[in-house]
Amino acid sequence: YGKFCIYIVRIKLNWTDAAAACHQLTPEGKLAEPASEDHMLFIRQMTVVEFRDVGTQTVWIGGVRDNVTNKLVWASSGHVITTTSWGALQPNSPSKGENCVGLEQDAVNDVHDFKCGQLKYLLCE
C-alpha cells in the first residue's frame, strides 16, 4: 500500500513479540500503522481475503497505550490513533489491561484494544 509492503504472518505471538518479529523480517519493519482511513480499509480488506478459509481471526497492528497519557498511539511515532474503524464501545478497557491494538477480521473488520499478552497473527509493514 503506497510505499509499504504489507504482509500477514500466520504465526500467533503476543504484541511485543509480534512487533519484534516484524522488525526481524526487515530492518524498517513494524506492525502495520495505517495512516489514513483508505490505508485502514486496505488492510481490513486484506485480512478478509487472507482468512476467508479459516473464519474470524485477529491480527496485531502497531497501536499501544501510552503510559503517560493513557491514550492509544501508534508505537513508532507516538501519534494518537484517530481511526473511525473502532468496534462498538471500543476502545473500552484500559483498566483491564487492554493496552494493545488489533484488527478483528469478522463481519465488520473493526479495531479493538486487547491484552498485550494474547496470541494473535501479525500484520507487518
Protein Blocks (a to p, Z undefined) as FASTA:
>chain_A
ZZbccddddbdcdfklmmmmmmmmpmkbccdddfbfklmmmmmmmmmmmmmmnopadddd
fbdcdfklopacdfklopacfbfkbcehiafblmnopabccddddfkopaddddfkbccd
dddZZ
